[in-house]
Amino acid sequence: MKSCKIAVFILLSVALFAFKGQNSGALQGKIVPIEGVKQILVIAGADTIKVQNINGRFVLKNLPAKTYKVIIKAVAPYLDYTLNEVAVIDSATTDIGQIQLLK
């Protein structure tokens, strides 16, 4: 019985450390004018996330802590916008602020 309790304790400890190792953060921002936004993409390596645009605002939660590229595809006559090297940090929200699309 004692060895069973020890085994369960070890298993729970391993599970806790496994979940703790999964670092995540969030990314948010606003794009204006709203009618200029066609698509928002967040890219890390080979992974691309298409972001839902809600009135020019977006929030991505549970992102792995790493560096991303944010691309805003614009509707003509507005120009596309790219933001490189956006760092998402564990347990924090990175706010890229307001991006003004240019014509």
FIMINU-335881 format. One record per residue: x, z, y of N, C-alpha, C in turn; residue in three letters. Coordinates in steps of 0.02 Angstrom, whole numbers, plus 50000, padded with zeros to 5 digits. Layout:
N
<node n_px="X" n_pz="Z" n_py="Y" ca_px="X" ca_pz="Z" ca_py="Y" c_px="X" c_pz="Z" c_py="Y" residuo="ala"/>
...
REM end
This chain:
103
<node n_px="50041" n_pz="50000" n_py="49940" ca_px="50000" ca_pz="50000" ca_py="50000" c_px="50043" c_pz="50000" c_py="50063" residuo="met"/>
<node n_px="50098" n_pz="50039" n_py="50061" ca_px="50142" ca_pz="50044" ca_py="50118" c_px="50176" c_pz="49976" c_py="50131" residuo="lys"/>
<node n_px="50196" n_pz="49942" n_py="50078" ca_px="50229" ca_pz="49877" ca_py="50086" c_px="50180" c_pz="49825" c_py="50114" residuo="ser"/>
<node n_px="50116" n_pz="49832" n_py="50097" ca_px="50064" ca_pz="49787" ca_py="50124" c_px="50057" c_pz="49796" c_py="50199" residuo="cys"/>
<node n_px="50058" n_pz="49860" n_py="50222" ca_px="50053" ca_pz="49873" ca_py="50294" c_px="50114" c_pz="49846" c_py="50332" residuo="lys"/>
<node n_px="50172" n_pz="49852" n_py="50302" ca_px="50233" ca_pz="49826" ca_py="50333" c_px="50230" c_pz="49750" c_py="50338" residuo="ile"/>
<node n_px="50206" n_pz="49718" n_py="50285" ca_px="50200" ca_pz="49645" ca_py="50286" c_px="50151" c_pz="49621" c_py="50340" residuo="ala"/>
<node n_px="50096" n_pz="49656" n_py="50347" ca_px="50047" ca_pz="49638" ca_py="50398" c_px="50077" c_pz="49648" c_py="50468" residuo="val"/>
<node n_px="50113" n_pz="49702" n_py="50478" ca_px="50145" ca_pz="49715" ca_py="50543" c_px="50196" c_pz="49660" c_py="50560" residuo="phe"/>
<node n_px="50235" n_pz="49640" n_py="50512" ca_px="50285" ca_pz="49587" ca_py="50523" c_px="50249" c_pz="49521" c_py="50539" residuo="ile"/>
<node n_px="50197" n_pz="49506" n_py="50503" ca_px="50159" ca_pz="49444" ca_py="50515" c_px="50129" c_pz="49443" c_py="50585" residuo="leu"/>
<node n_px="50099" n_pz="49498" n_py="50607" ca_px="50071" ca_pz="49502" ca_py="50674" c_px="50125" c_pz="49497" c_py="50728" residuo="leu"/>
<node n_px="50182" n_pz="49527" n_py="50716" ca_px="50237" ca_pz="49524" ca_py="50764" c_px="50261" c_pz="49452" c_py="50772" residuo="ser"/>
<node n_px="50268" n_pz="49416" n_py="50718" ca_px="50290" ca_pz="49346" ca_py="50720" c_px="50238" c_pz="49304" c_py="50757" residuo="val"/>
<node n_px="50175" n_pz="49316" n_py="50744" ca_px="50122" ca_pz="49278" ca_py="50777" c_px="50122" c_pz="49291" c_py="50853" residuo="ala"/>
<node n_px="50132" n_pz="49353" n_py="50873" ca_px="50134" ca_pz="49369" ca_py="50944" c_px="50192" c_pz="49334" c_py="50979" residuo="leu"/>
<node n_px="50250" n_pz="49334" n_py="50948" ca_px="50308" ca_pz="49300" ca_py="50979" c_px="50298" c_pz="49225" c_py="50981" residuo="phe"/>
<node n_px="50265" n_pz="49198" n_py="50932" ca_px="50253" ca_pz="49125" ca_py="50930" c_px="50208" c_pz="49105" c_py="50988" residuo="ala"/>
<node n_px="50156" n_pz="49142" n_py="51002" ca_px="50111" ca_pz="49126" ca_py="51057" c_px="50144" c_pz="49140" c_py="51125" residuo="phe"/>
<node n_px="50184" n_pz="49191" n_py="51129" ca_px="50217" ca_pz="49208" ca_py="51191" c_px="50266" c_pz="49153" c_py="51212" residuo="lys"/>
<node n_px="50294" n_pz="49117" n_py="51165" ca_px="50342" ca_pz="49064" ca_py="51178" c_px="50310" c_pz="49001" c_py="51208" residuo="gly"/>
<node n_px="50245" n_pz="48996" n_py="51208" ca_px="50211" ca_pz="48938" ca_py="51235" c_px="50198" c_pz="48949" c_py="51309" residuo="gln"/>
<node n_px="50244" n_pz="48928" n_py="51350" ca_px="50239" ca_pz="48937" ca_py="51422" c_px="50191" c_pz="48886" c_py="51452" residuo="asn"/>
<node n_px="50149" n_pz="48908" n_py="51498" ca_px="50104" ca_pz="48861" ca_py="51531" c_px="50092" c_pz="48882" c_py="51602" residuo="ser"/>
<node n_px="50075" n_pz="48833" n_py="51643" ca_px="50060" ca_pz="48845" ca_py="51713" c_px="50004" c_pz="48798" c_py="51733" residuo="gly"/>
<node n_px="49997" n_pz="48788" n_py="51799" ca_px="49944" ca_pz="48744" ca_py="51824" c_px="49971" c_pz="48702" c_py="51882" residuo="ala"/>
<node n_px="49935" n_pz="48648" n_py="51896" ca_px="49953" ca_pz="48603" ca_py="51951" c_px="49890" c_pz="48585" c_py="51988" residuo="leu"/>
<node n_px="49892" n_pz="48589" n_py="52054" ca_px="49833" ca_pz="48572" ca_py="52094" c_px="49854" c_pz="48537" c_py="52158" residuo="gln"/>
<node n_px="49804" n_pz="48502" n_py="52188" ca_px="49817" ca_pz="48469" ca_py="52251" c_px="49753" c_pz="48437" c_py="52277" residuo="gly"/>
<node n_px="49760" n_pz="48405" n_py="52335" ca_px="49704" ca_pz="48371" ca_py="52367" c_px="49729" c_pz="48304" c_py="52394" residuo="lys"/>
<node n_px="49688" n_pz="48253" n_py="52388" ca_px="49706" ca_pz="48187" ca_py="52412" c_px="49652" c_pz="48163" c_py="52460" residuo="ile"/>
<node n_px="49673" n_pz="48138" n_py="52518" ca_px="49627" ca_pz="48111" ca_py="52567" c_px="49651" c_pz="48043" c_py="52591" residuo="val"/>
<node n_px="49608" n_pz="47998" n_py="52609" ca_px="49535" ca_pz="48003" ca_py="52605" c_px="49511" c_pz="47996" c_py="52533" residuo="pro"/>
<node n_px="49455" n_pz="48027" n_py="52519" ca_px="49427" ca_pz="48027" ca_py="52451" c_px="49414" c_pz="47956" c_py="52426" residuo="ile"/>
<node n_px="49388" n_pz="47914" n_py="52470" ca_px="49371" ca_pz="47846" ca_py="52448" c_px="49432" c_pz="47803" c_py="52432" residuo="glu"/>
<node n_px="49493" n_pz="47827" n_py="52449" ca_px="49554" ca_pz="47790" ca_py="52434" c_px="49581" c_pz="47804" c_py="52365" residuo="gly"/>
<node n_px="49555" n_pz="47854" n_py="52331" ca_px="49582" ca_pz="47874" ca_py="52265" c_px="49549" c_pz="47834" c_py="52209" residuo="val"/>
<node n_px="49590" n_pz="47798" n_py="52172" ca_px="49566" ca_pz="47760" ca_py="52114" c_px="49579" c_pz="47800" c_py="52050" residuo="lys"/>
<node n_px="49640" n_pz="47827" n_py="52044" ca_px="49658" ca_pz="47864" ca_py="51983" c_px="49717" c_pz="47911" c_py="51999" residuo="gln"/>
<node n_px="49717" n_pz="47969" n_py="51967" ca_px="49772" ca_pz="48016" ca_py="51973" c_px="49804" c_pz="48025" c_py="51904" residuo="ile"/>
<node n_px="49870" n_pz="48015" n_py="51901" ca_px="49906" ca_pz="48021" ca_py="51838" c_px="49960" c_pz="48074" c_py="51845" residuo="leu"/>
<node n_px="49968" n_pz="48115" n_py="51794" ca_px="50023" ca_pz="48164" ca_py="51791" c_px="50064" c_pz="48147" c_py="51729" residuo="val"/>
<node n_px="50129" n_pz="48136" n_py="51740" ca_px="50172" ca_pz="48110" ca_py="51686" c_px="50230" c_pz="48157" c_py="51674" residuo="ile"/>
<node n_px="50244" n_pz="48170" n_py="51610" ca_px="50303" ca_pz="48207" ca_py="51589" c_px="50331" c_pz="48171" c_py="51528" residuo="ala"/>
<node n_px="50388" n_pz="48138" n_py="51536" ca_px="50417" ca_pz="48100" ca_py="51481" c_px="50371" c_pz="48044" c_py="51460" residuo="gly"/>
<node n_px="50353" n_pz="48044" n_py="51396" ca_px="50308" ca_pz="47992" ca_py="51369" c_px="50234" c_pz="48013" c_py="51373" residuo="ala"/>
<node n_px="50221" n_pz="48073" n_py="51397" ca_px="50152" ca_pz="48098" ca_py="51401" c_px="50121" c_pz="48083" c_py="51469" residuo="asp"/>
<node n_px="50061" n_pz="48056" n_py="51469" ca_px="50024" ca_pz="48042" ca_py="51531" c_px="49956" c_pz="48075" c_py="51527" residuo="thr"/>
<node n_px="49938" n_pz="48110" n_py="51581" ca_px="49872" ca_pz="48142" ca_py="51586" c_px="49834" c_pz="48109" c_py="51643" residuo="ile"/>
<node n_px="49774" n_pz="48085" n_py="51628" ca_px="49731" ca_pz="48058" ca_py="51680" c_px="49690" c_pz="48116" c_py="51707" residuo="lys"/>
<node n_px="49693" n_pz="48127" n_py="51772" ca_px="49663" ca_pz="48185" ca_py="51803" c_px="49596" c_pz="48168" c_py="51832" residuo="val"/>
<node n_px="49548" n_pz="48212" n_py="51823" ca_px="49482" ca_pz="48203" ca_py="51852" c_px="49484" c_pz="48220" c_py="51926" residuo="gln"/>
<node n_px="49461" n_pz="48174" n_py="51966" ca_px="49460" ca_pz="48182" ca_py="52039" c_px="49391" c_pz="48208" c_py="52060" residuo="asn"/>
<node n_px="49390" n_pz="48268" n_py="52087" ca_px="49327" ca_pz="48298" ca_py="52110" c_px="49331" c_pz="48306" c_py="52185" residuo="ile"/>
<node n_px="49299" n_pz="48259" n_py="52221" ca_px="49300" ca_pz="48261" ca_py="52295" c_px="49370" c_pz="48264" c_py="52324" residuo="asn"/>
<node n_px="49416" n_pz="48226" n_py="52292" ca_px="49485" ca_pz="48224" ca_py="52317" c_px="49528" c_pz="48281" c_py="52292" residuo="gly"/>
<node n_px="49499" n_pz="48329" n_py="52259" ca_px="49537" ca_pz="48387" ca_py="52233" c_px="49547" c_pz="48380" c_py="52158" residuo="arg"/>
<node n_px="49603" n_pz="48408" n_py="52135" ca_px="49613" ca_pz="48410" ca_py="52062" c_px="49650" c_pz="48474" c_py="52043" residuo="phe"/>
<node n_px="49636" n_pz="48496" n_py="51982" ca_px="49669" ca_pz="48555" ca_py="51954" c_px="49682" c_pz="48540" c_py="51880" residuo="val"/>
<node n_px="49743" n_pz="48550" n_py="51859" ca_px="49761" ca_pz="48544" ca_py="51789" c_px="49787" c_pz="48613" c_py="51767" residuo="leu"/>
<node n_px="49755" n_pz="48640" n_py="51716" ca_px="49775" ca_pz="48706" ca_py="51690" c_px="49808" c_pz="48698" c_py="51623" residuo="lys"/>
<node n_px="49843" n_pz="48750" n_py="51602" ca_px="49876" ca_pz="48753" ca_py="51537" c_px="49926" c_pz="48697" c_py="51526" residuo="asn"/>
<node n_px="49964" n_pz="48681" n_py="51578" ca_px="50017" ca_pz="48631" ca_py="51572" c_px="50081" c_pz="48665" c_py="51548" residuo="leu"/>
<node n_px="50117" n_pz="48634" n_py="51503" ca_px="50182" ca_pz="48662" ca_py="51484" c_px="50227" c_pz="48667" c_py="51546" residuo="pro"/>
<node n_px="50266" n_pz="48719" n_py="51549" ca_px="50313" ca_pz="48729" ca_py="51605" c_px="50368" c_pz="48677" c_py="51599" residuo="ala"/>
<node n_px="50367" n_pz="48628" n_py="51644" ca_px="50419" ca_pz="48576" ca_py="51648" c_px="50410" c_pz="48537" c_py="51712" residuo="lys"/>
<node n_px="50446" n_pz="48483" n_py="51720" ca_px="50444" ca_pz="48443" ca_py="51780" c_px="50401" c_pz="48381" c_py="51768" residuo="thr"/>
<node n_px="50358" n_pz="48365" n_py="51817" ca_px="50310" ca_pz="48310" ca_py="51811" c_px="50317" c_pz="48261" c_py="51869" residuo="tyr"/>
<node n_px="50290" n_pz="48201" n_py="51858" ca_px="50282" ca_pz="48151" ca_py="51910" c_px="50207" c_pz="48143" c_py="51921" residuo="lys"/>
<node n_px="50186" n_pz="48144" n_py="51984" ca_px="50115" ca_pz="48135" ca_py="52001" c_px="50108" c_pz="48066" c_py="52034" residuo="val"/>
<node n_px="50064" n_pz="48025" n_py="52007" ca_px="50053" ca_pz="47958" ca_py="52035" c_px="49979" c_pz="47953" c_py="52055" residuo="ile"/>
<node n_px="49969" n_pz="47933" n_py="52117" ca_px="49901" ca_pz="47921" ca_py="52141" c_px="49893" c_pz="47846" c_py="52149" residuo="ile"/>
<node n_px="49850" n_pz="47817" n_py="52108" ca_px="49833" ca_pz="47746" ca_py="52113" c_px="49778" c_pz="47740" c_py="52165" residuo="lys"/>
<node n_px="49790" n_pz="47697" n_py="52214" ca_px="49744" ca_pz="47693" ca_py="52271" c_px="49701" c_pz="47630" c_py="52269" residuo="ala"/>
<node n_px="49645" n_pz="47633" n_py="52303" ca_px="49600" ca_pz="47577" ca_py="52312" c_px="49622" c_pz="47541" c_py="52376" residuo="val"/>
<node n_px="49627" n_pz="47475" n_py="52374" ca_px="49646" ca_pz="47437" ca_py="52433" c_px="49597" c_pz="47451" c_py="52489" residuo="ala"/>
<node n_px="49619" n_pz="47458" n_py="52549" ca_px="49684" ca_pz="47441" ca_py="52578" c_px="49735" c_pz="47498" c_py="52575" residuo="pro"/>
<node n_px="49721" n_pz="47553" n_py="52541" ca_px="49767" ca_pz="47610" ca_py="52538" c_px="49823" c_pz="47595" c_py="52489" residuo="tyr"/>
<node n_px="49881" n_pz="47628" n_py="52500" ca_px="49940" ca_pz="47617" ca_py="52459" c_px="49947" c_pz="47672" c_py="52406" residuo="leu"/>
<node n_px="49973" n_pz="47653" n_py="52347" ca_px="49987" ca_pz="47701" ca_py="52295" c_px="50038" c_pz="47753" c_py="52321" residuo="asp"/>
<node n_px="50037" n_pz="47812" n_py="52290" ca_px="50081" ca_pz="47866" ca_py="52312" c_px="50111" c_pz="47898" c_py="52249" residuo="tyr"/>
<node n_px="50177" n_pz="47910" n_py="52250" ca_px="50211" ca_pz="47943" ca_py="52194" c_px="50249" c_pz="48004" c_py="52219" residuo="thr"/>
<node n_px="50241" n_pz="48058" n_py="52182" ca_px="50277" ca_pz="48120" ca_py="52197" c_px="50318" c_pz="48137" c_py="52135" residuo="leu"/>
<node n_px="50385" n_pz="48136" n_py="52143" ca_px="50430" ca_pz="48149" ca_py="52087" c_px="50451" c_pz="48222" c_py="52085" residuo="asn"/>
<node n_px="50474" n_pz="48244" n_py="52027" ca_px="50505" ca_pz="48310" ca_py="52018" c_px="50460" c_pz="48368" c_py="52040" residuo="glu"/>
<node n_px="50398" n_pz="48368" n_py="52016" ca_px="50352" ca_pz="48423" ca_py="52030" c_px="50360" c_pz="48474" c_py="51973" residuo="val"/>
<node n_px="50386" n_pz="48533" n_py="51990" ca_px="50399" ca_pz="48584" ca_py="51940" c_px="50338" c_pz="48628" c_py="51929" residuo="ala"/>
<node n_px="50317" n_pz="48633" n_py="51867" ca_px="50265" ca_pz="48680" ca_py="51847" c_px="50300" c_pz="48738" c_py="51812" residuo="val"/>
<node n_px="50287" n_pz="48798" n_py="51837" ca_px="50320" ca_pz="48858" ca_py="51814" c_px="50272" c_pz="48900" c_py="51772" residuo="ile"/>
<node n_px="50299" n_pz="48933" n_py="51722" ca_px="50259" ca_pz="48975" ca_py="51678" c_px="50219" c_pz="49026" c_py="51717" residuo="asp"/>
<node n_px="50155" n_pz="49032" n_py="51701" ca_px="50109" ca_pz="49081" ca_py="51729" c_px="50099" c_pz="49075" c_py="51805" residuo="ser"/>
<node n_px="50109" n_pz="49015" n_py="51832" ca_px="50100" ca_pz="49005" ca_py="51904" c_px="50064" c_pz="48939" c_py="51916" residuo="ala"/>
<node n_px="50034" n_pz="48932" n_py="51976" ca_px="50001" ca_pz="48870" ca_py="51996" c_px="50044" c_pz="48837" c_py="52049" residuo="thr"/>
<node n_px="50065" n_pz="48775" n_py="52034" ca_px="50102" ca_pz="48736" ca_py="52083" c_px="50052" c_pz="48697" c_py="52125" residuo="thr"/>
<node n_px="50053" n_pz="48708" n_py="52189" ca_px="50007" ca_pz="48674" ca_py="52235" c_px="50046" c_pz="48621" c_py="52273" residuo="asp"/>
<node n_px="50030" n_pz="48557" n_py="52261" ca_px="50066" ca_pz="48504" ca_py="52296" c_px="50036" c_pz="48492" c_py="52365" residuo="ile"/>
<node n_px="49986" n_pz="48530" n_py="52384" ca_px="49957" ca_pz="48525" ca_py="52450" c_px="49912" c_pz="48464" c_py="52458" residuo="gly"/>
<node n_px="49905" n_pz="48441" n_py="52520" ca_px="49862" ca_pz="48383" ca_py="52535" c_px="49905" c_pz="48321" c_py="52543" residuo="gln"/>
<node n_px="49886" n_pz="48268" n_py="52508" ca_px="49920" ca_pz="48204" ca_py="52513" c_px="49875" c_pz="48156" c_py="52552" residuo="ile"/>
<node n_px="49902" n_pz="48128" n_py="52605" ca_px="49866" ca_pz="48081" ca_py="52647" c_px="49886" c_pz="48010" c_py="52625" residuo="gln"/>
<node n_px="49838" n_pz="47972" n_py="52597" ca_px="49852" ca_pz="47903" ca_py="52578" c_px="49857" c_pz="47860" c_py="52641" residuo="leu"/>
<node n_px="49906" n_pz="47816" n_py="52641" ca_px="49917" ca_pz="47772" ca_py="52697" c_px="49892" c_pz="47702" c_py="52682" residuo="leu"/>
<node n_px="49878" n_pz="47665" n_py="52737" ca_px="49856" ca_pz="47595" ca_py="52730" c_px="49916" c_pz="47550" c_py="52738" residuo="lys"/>
REM end
